[in-house]
């Protein structure tokens, strides 16, 4: 793929220069990004035109919130809904692009004099220390844990980016002493290519697995955007990468780098920043140089309990920075390990870091415990919402996160991903509540939401004669059946919704899906 590169020069020489400029915002949306841009540019005195292919009826909640804000001069605001017009792009001093819109082949963006995003504007005109996180799995949990840790430790920190909070909402509150944690999707990083504005003090790339292949078509292009997170870092910064082998053999094509045996090794060979690694076990010395590899890893204390350890160049021996977690799942150990490393790099002592991380209870829609119900047989059912698990690997991990068998609800719309790992855990047999010969805890009962990803799972389930309920064409239909089944249980159980697929069709997005699932459970139980 030939990647589009944006200009290093901004349409605005300063924030004050925004006044009286004509700004077209491409994509209002319902999740706050477009709304934040509208508010920001109106507050800075611009004439704002919002264009969105969605109709006014679809966008009414956002429109109503903007209209109700008496601090905004809405006389400078124009809506163009249900369509785009080429003149709205040609005549604008600057177009604010939605990251979900491809530049390639888009005639409207091609007509724009200048293109920015909410993130590029924020990064151009602020000087706060940036902690940047991208990857395929665990991004949102990692940034949320970092933010929680910094705030709990006394930092005046902020959180934004792909986690649905635009940094423009706190633009006027940051300075060089306020760390800002930003979650970057690959699309948001692509929108920064060539600008030279992303220079994070700390960058993290979480586990890389195939994702968004319906957008990119191959792993190399997908990862090329991820690599932008460290492109402009320097030796005084830190780059944190995976030390483990890639899952399911998804390593890079050898033509990308002759010595790259994994994505983490490729990233480490490229960045100019100080490299730190994270792993499930002790970090082994570099086989070529014999030099130690620094970073964090999972270990056990003298009593055999889980702990996380850190070893950095200036240290004489490793220290424990993680223990006694409140959130379930092996993947959460990695997420919190990286969060603890960031906290330690930011000057928070090891014992305090461990204490704070141990008190973090997770975030919405990511293995979120939200309800408990006792049936007529006195059996307690705990309900978890993992709607933001939109890749098969994340759903597979969720099914194994509790150390015992769970009642599992999954499925949805395919986005061109390999479902092998999810199919693997769902087709396992053996005794419940213990690992089988393949190292997997079989799921106790399986409920399927209909969708193209589910359709790809069904042949594997049928071949292995795995029993399942569904696929159900609506959430209500599935939960009605679950209510009948759970009422008859005689033992305590855990019910987990982890779709491993997108929400298109039945729901607006993964957050809408999670909210409707939680409401459906609470209405019935």
C-alpha positions in Angstrom: 0.0 0.0 0.0 1.1 3.6 -0.7 0.4 5.5 2.5 -0.8 9.1 2.4 1.5 11.5 4.2 0.1 14.7 5.7 1.8 18.1 5.9 4.0 19.2 8.7 2.5 22.6 8.4 -0.8 23.3 10.1 -3.6 25.4 8.6 -3.5 27.4 11.9 -0.3 29.2 12.9 -1.6 29.3 16.5 -4.7 28.6 18.5 -5.7 32.3 18.2 -5.4 32.0 14.4 -8.5 29.7 14.4 -10.8 32.7 15.0 -13.0 33.4 12.0 -11.5 30.5 10.0 -14.0 28.2 8.2 -13.7 24.7 9.5 -15.5 21.6 8.1 -15.9 18.7 10.5 -16.3 15.5 8.7 -18.3 13.2 10.9 -20.4 14.3 13.9 -21.1 10.8 15.2 -22.6 9.7 18.5 -19.5 8.8 20.6 -18.2 12.3 21.3 -15.3 12.8 18.9 -17.1 15.0 16.4 -19.0 16.7 19.1 -15.8 17.7 20.9 -14.4 19.1 17.7 -17.5 21.2 17.2 -17.3 22.6 20.7 -13.6 23.3 20.5 -13.7 25.2 17.2 -16.8 27.2 18.1 -15.1 28.1 21.4 -12.1 29.3 19.5 -14.2 31.5 17.3 -14.3 29.5 14.0 -17.2 29.2 11.6 -18.0 25.5 11.8 -19.8 23.3 9.2 -20.6 19.7 10.2 -21.1 17.2 7.5 -22.2 13.6 8.1 -23.8 10.9 6.0 -26.0 10.0 8.9 -29.4 11.8 9.1 -30.5 14.4 11.6 -32.7 11.8 13.2 -29.8 9.5 13.7 -27.6 12.2 15.2 -30.3 14.0 17.2 -28.9 13.2 20.6 -25.6 14.9 19.7 -27.3 17.8 18.0 -29.5 18.4 21.1 -26.5 18.4 23.5 -24.7 21.1 21.4 -27.9 23.2 21.1 -28.4 23.1 24.8 -24.9 24.5 25.6 -25.5 28.2 26.1 -21.7 28.8 26.1 -21.5 28.1 22.4 -22.2 30.6 19.6 -24.3 28.3 17.5 -25.0 31.1 15.0 -21.6 30.1 13.6 -22.6 26.4 13.2 -24.1 24.8 10.1 -25.2 21.2 9.7 -25.0 19.3 6.4 -26.5 15.9 7.2 -27.4 12.9 5.1 -24.9 13.9 2.5 -21.4 15.4 1.7 -21.0 18.3 -0.7 -17.7 18.9 -2.4 -17.8 22.6 -2.0 -17.9 22.2 1.8 -14.4 20.7 1.6 -13.1 22.9 -1.2 -14.1 26.2 0.6 -12.9 25.2 4.1 -9.7 26.6 5.6 -9.3 23.2 7.3 -11.2 19.9 7.3 -11.2 17.9 10.6 -11.2 14.3 9.5 -12.9 11.4 11.3 -10.3 8.5 11.7 -12.9 6.0 10.5 -12.8 7.6 7.0 -10.1 6.5 4.6 -8.2 9.2 2.8 -7.4 6.9 -0.2 -10.0 7.2 -2.9 -12.0 9.8 -1.0 -12.9 12.7 -3.4 -14.0 15.0 -0.6 -10.8 14.8 1.4 -8.8 15.1 -1.8 -10.5 18.5 -2.4 -9.5 19.8 1.0 -6.9 22.6 1.3 -5.8 21.2 4.7 -6.7 18.2 6.8 -6.3 17.8 10.6 -7.8 15.6 13.3 -8.7 16.3 16.9 -5.5 14.5 17.9 -3.2 16.3 15.5 -4.5 19.7 16.7 -4.0 18.7 20.3 -0.5 17.4 19.7 0.5 20.4 17.6 -0.4 23.0 20.2 0.3 21.4 23.6 3.6 20.5 25.3 2.4 18.0 27.9 4.2 14.6 28.4 2.4 12.0 26.3 2.0 8.4 27.2 0.9 6.7 24.0 -0.5 3.2 23.7 -1.5 1.2 20.7 -1.7 -2.5 19.7 -4.4 -5.1 19.0 -5.3 -6.4 22.5 -5.5 -4.7 25.8 -5.1 -1.0 24.7 -8.1 0.4 26.5 -7.5 -1.6 29.7 -3.8 -0.5 29.7 -4.5 3.2 29.3 -7.3 3.1 31.8 -5.1 1.4 34.4 -2.2 3.9 33.7 -4.6 6.8 34.1 -6.1 5.4 37.3 -2.6 4.8 38.7 -1.3 8.3 37.9 -4.4 10.0 39.3 -4.4 7.8 42.4 -0.7 8.7 43.0 -1.5 12.4 42.9 -0.8 13.4 39.3 -3.1 15.8 37.5 -3.4 13.4 34.5 -5.8 13.1 31.6 -7.0 10.3 29.4 -8.2 10.5 25.8 -8.0 9.1 22.2 -9.6 5.9 20.9 -11.1 5.3 24.3 -13.9 7.7 23.1 -12.6 10.8 24.9 -11.3 13.5 22.5 -8.3 15.3 24.0 -9.8 18.5 22.7 -12.2 18.3 25.7 -9.3 19.0 28.1 -7.1 21.1 25.8 -7.2 24.2 28.0 -6.4 22.3 31.2 -3.1 20.7 30.3 0.5 22.1 30.6 4.0 20.7 30.6 3.4 19.1 34.0 0.2 17.2 33.2 0.8 13.8 31.7 -1.7 12.8 29.1 -2.4 9.1 28.4 -3.7 8.5 24.8 -5.0 5.3 23.3 -4.3 5.3 19.5 -6.1 3.1 17.0 -4.1 2.3 13.9 -6.4 4.6 12.0 -5.6 7.5 14.3 -1.9 6.9 13.9 -2.3 6.8 10.1 -3.8 10.3 10.3 -0.6 11.5 11.9 1.8 10.2 9.2 4.2 12.9 8.1 3.1 15.5 10.5 5.9 15.0 13.0 3.7 15.9 16.0 3.6 12.6 17.9 6.7 12.4 20.2 5.6 10.5 23.3 7.8 10.3 26.3 6.5 6.7 26.8 5.1 4.5 24.0 3.6 1.0 24.4 2.6 -1.5 21.7 0.4 -4.1 23.3 0.1 -7.7 21.9 -0.2 -7.7 18.1 -2.7 -10.1 16.5 -4.6 -9.9 13.2 -7.2 -7.2 13.3 -9.0 -4.8 10.9 -8.0 -7.0 8.0 -11.2 -6.0 6.2 -9.7 -2.5 6.2 -6.0 -3.2 5.5 -6.1 -6.5 3.7 -2.8 -7.7 5.2 -0.8 -7.6 8.5 2.1 -5.6 7.1 0.0 -2.5 6.3 -1.8 -2.8 9.6 1.4 -2.9 11.6 3.0 -0.2 9.5 0.5 2.2 11.0 1.2 0.9 14.5 5.0 1.6 14.0 4.2 5.3 13.7 3.8 5.5 17.5 7.6 5.4 18.1 8.7 7.0 14.8 9.7 10.3 16.3 10.8 9.2 19.7 14.4 9.9 20.9 16.9 8.3 23.3 15.4 10.2 26.3 12.1 8.5 25.7 10.9 4.9 26.4 9.5 2.3 24.0 7.8 -0.7 25.6 7.3 -3.8 23.4 6.2 -7.5 23.7 9.1 -9.9 24.5 7.1 -13.1 23.6 6.6 -14.9 20.4 3.6 -13.8 18.3 0.4 -15.7 18.6 -0.6 -18.2 16.0 2.5 -17.5 13.9 1.4 -14.0 12.9 5.0 -12.7 12.8 6.0 -10.2 10.2 7.2 -11.0 6.7 11.0 -11.4 6.8 11.3 -8.8 4.1 10.2 -6.1 6.6 13.4 -6.6 8.6 16.0 -9.4 8.2 16.4 -10.0 11.9 12.8 -9.7 13.0 11.5 -13.0 14.4 8.6 -11.3 16.0 6.7 -8.0 15.9 8.2 -7.0 19.2 11.8 -7.6 17.9 11.0 -5.6 14.8 9.8 -2.6 16.8 12.8 -2.8 19.1 15.2 -2.8 16.2 13.7 0.4 14.8 12.9 2.8 17.7 15.5 5.4 18.7 14.1 5.4 22.3 15.3 3.3 25.2 13.7 -0.1 24.7 11.9 -2.0 27.5 10.1 -5.3 27.1 7.3 -7.1 28.8 6.8 -10.8 29.1 5.1 -13.7 30.9 8.4 -15.0 32.2 11.9 -13.7 33.0 13.5 -11.6 30.3 16.4 -13.5 28.7 19.6 -11.7 27.6 20.1 -10.7 24.0 21.4 -13.9 22.3 23.6 -11.9 19.9 25.2 -9.5 22.4 24.7 -11.2 25.7 23.5 -7.9 27.1 20.6 -7.9 29.6 17.1 -7.2 28.4 15.3 -4.6 30.6 11.6 -4.3 31.4 8.9 -6.2 33.3 7.7 -9.8 33.6 5.4 -12.1 35.5 6.8 -14.1 38.4 5.8 -15.7 41.7 6.8 -14.7 45.2 8.2 -16.9 47.9 4.7 -18.2 48.7 3.9 -19.1 45.1 1.6 -16.1 44.5 1.6 -14.1 41.3 3.7 -10.9 41.2 5.2 -8.6 38.6 8.9 -7.6 38.6 10.8 -4.7 37.0 14.4 -4.4 36.1 15.8 -1.2 34.5 19.4 -0.2 33.5 19.9 1.9 36.6 18.8 -0.8 39.0 21.0 -3.3 40.8 18.3 -6.0 41.2 14.6 -6.5 40.2 11.8 -5.0 42.3 8.2 -6.2 42.8 5.8 -3.7 41.3 2.7 -5.8 40.9 0.7 -8.3 43.1 -2.7 -9.1 44.4 -4.8 -8.0 41.4 -8.6 -7.3 41.7 -9.4 -8.0 38.0 -9.6 -11.5 36.4 -7.7 -12.9 33.5 -4.1 -13.7 32.3 -4.3 -10.9 29.8 -5.1 -8.4 32.6 -1.8 -9.3 34.2 0.0 -8.1 31.1 -2.0 -4.9 30.9 -1.4 -4.1 34.5 2.2 -5.0 34.2 2.7 -2.4 31.5 0.7 0.1 33.6 2.9 -0.5 36.6 6.0 0.0 34.5 4.7 3.4 33.3 3.9 4.4 36.8 7.4 3.3 37.9 9.0 5.3 35.1 7.0 8.3 36.2 8.6 8.2 39.6 6.0 6.3 41.7 7.8 3.9 44.1 7.5 0.1 43.6 5.5 -0.6 46.7 3.0 2.2 46.0 2.7 1.1 42.4 1.8 -2.4 43.5 -0.7 -1.1 46.0 -2.5 1.1 43.5 -2.6 -1.5 40.7 -4.0 -4.0 43.1 -7.0 -1.7 43.8 -7.9 -1.2 40.1 -11.2 -2.9 39.3 -11.2 -2.6 35.5 -13.2 -0.6 33.0 -16.6 -0.7 31.3 -17.2 -3.3 28.6 -14.0 -5.2 29.3 -14.6 -8.2 31.5 -16.8 -5.8 33.6 -18.6 -7.4 36.5 -21.9 -5.6 36.7 -24.7 -7.9 38.2 -25.3 -10.9 40.4 -28.5 -12.8 40.6 -29.7 -15.7 42.8 -32.2 -18.1 41.3 -34.9 -20.1 43.1 -32.4 -22.9 43.8 -30.1 -20.5 45.6 -27.5 -20.7 42.9 -25.7 -17.4 42.3 -24.9 -16.2 38.8 -22.4 -13.5 38.2 -22.6 -11.6 35.0 -19.7 -10.1 33.0 -19.7 -7.7 30.1 -16.8 -8.0 27.7 -18.4 -6.3 24.7 -15.2 -4.5 23.7 -13.6 -7.8 22.9 -14.0 -7.3 19.1 -11.2 -9.7 18.0 -11.4 -13.5 18.3 -8.3 -13.8 20.4 -9.8 -11.5 23.1 -12.9 -13.6 23.3 -10.8 -16.7 23.6 -8.8 -15.2 26.4 -12.0 -14.1 28.2 -13.3 -17.7 28.2 -10.2 -18.7 30.1 -10.0 -15.7 32.5 -11.7 -17.1 35.6 -9.8 -20.3 36.3 -13.0 -22.4 35.9 -15.6 -23.1 33.3 -18.1 -20.3 32.4 -21.3 -20.0 30.6 -20.2 -18.2 27.4 -22.0 -15.9 25.0 -20.3 -14.9 21.8 -20.6 -14.1 18.1 -21.3 -11.3 15.8 -20.2 -9.8 12.5 -17.0 -10.9 10.8 -14.3 -8.4 9.9 -12.0 -10.6 8.0 -10.2 -12.2 10.9 -8.9 -15.7 11.6 -11.3 -17.3 14.1 -9.0 -20.3 14.7 -8.1 -19.4 18.3 -11.7 -18.8 19.4 -12.9 -21.9 17.6 -10.1 -23.8 19.4 -11.3 -22.9 22.9 -15.0 -23.4 22.0 -14.5 -26.9 20.6 -12.7 -28.3 23.6 -14.1 -31.1 25.6 -13.2 -32.5 29.0 -14.1 -32.0 32.6 -15.4 -28.6 33.6 -13.4 -26.4 36.0 -10.0 -27.9 35.0 -7.6 -27.8 32.1 -7.9 -30.5 29.6 -5.1 -32.2 27.7 -4.8 -29.1 25.4 -4.4 -26.7 28.4 -7.9 -25.3 27.9 -10.9 -25.1 30.3 -14.0 -26.1 28.2 -16.9 -23.7 28.4 -19.9 -25.0 30.3 -22.7 -23.7 28.0 -22.5 -21.8 24.8 -24.9 -19.1 23.5 -24.4 -17.6 20.0 -25.5 -14.3 18.6 -26.2 -14.5 14.9 -23.7 -12.9 12.4 -21.2 -13.6 9.7 -18.5 -14.4 12.2 -20.8 -16.9 14.0 -21.5 -18.5 10.6 -17.8 -19.2 10.3 -17.7 -20.8 13.7 -20.7 -23.1 13.2 -19.0 -25.8 11.0 -16.2 -26.2 13.6 -18.7 -26.5 16.4 -20.8 -29.0 14.5 -17.8 -31.1 13.4 -16.8 -31.5 17.1 -20.4 -32.1 18.1 -20.3 -29.1 20.5 -23.8 -28.3 21.9 -24.8 -24.6 21.7 -27.9 -22.4 21.9 -28.8 -20.3 18.9 -27.6 -18.5 16.8 -30.2 -16.0 18.0 -31.2 -13.2 15.6 -31.7 -10.7 18.5 -30.3 -10.0 21.9 -33.7 -10.2 23.5 -34.3 -13.7 22.1 -31.0 -14.9 23.4 -31.5 -13.5 26.9 -35.0 -14.8 27.2 -33.7 -18.3 26.6 -30.8 -17.7 29.0 -33.3 -16.7 31.7 -35.2 -20.0 31.4 -32.0 -22.0 31.5 -30.3 -20.2 34.4 -33.4 -20.5 36.5 -32.9 -24.2 36.6 -29.2 -24.2 37.7 -28.3 -25.7 41.0 -24.7 -24.5 41.4 -23.1 -21.0 41.3 -22.0 -20.0 37.8 -20.4 -17.2 35.8 -22.1 -15.8 32.6 -19.7 -14.0 30.2 -20.6 -12.1 27.1 -17.4 -11.7 24.9 -18.4 -11.4 21.2 -14.9 -11.6 19.6 -16.5 -9.8 16.6 -17.9 -6.4 15.6 -21.4 -5.2 16.5 -22.6 -4.2 13.0 -26.1 -5.1 12.2 -27.7 -5.5 15.6 -26.0 -2.6 17.4 -24.6 0.9 16.7 -21.2 0.0 18.1 -19.5 -2.2 20.9 -20.5 0.3 23.6 -24.2 0.3 22.5 -24.0 -3.5 22.4 -22.5 -3.7 25.9 -25.1 -1.3 27.4 -28.0 -3.1 25.8 -26.7 -6.4 27.1 -26.3 -5.1 30.6 -29.7 -3.5 30.6 -31.2 -6.8 29.2 -29.6 -8.8 32.0 -30.7 -6.4 34.7 -34.3 -6.2 33.3 -34.6 -10.0 33.5 -32.6 -11.0 36.5 
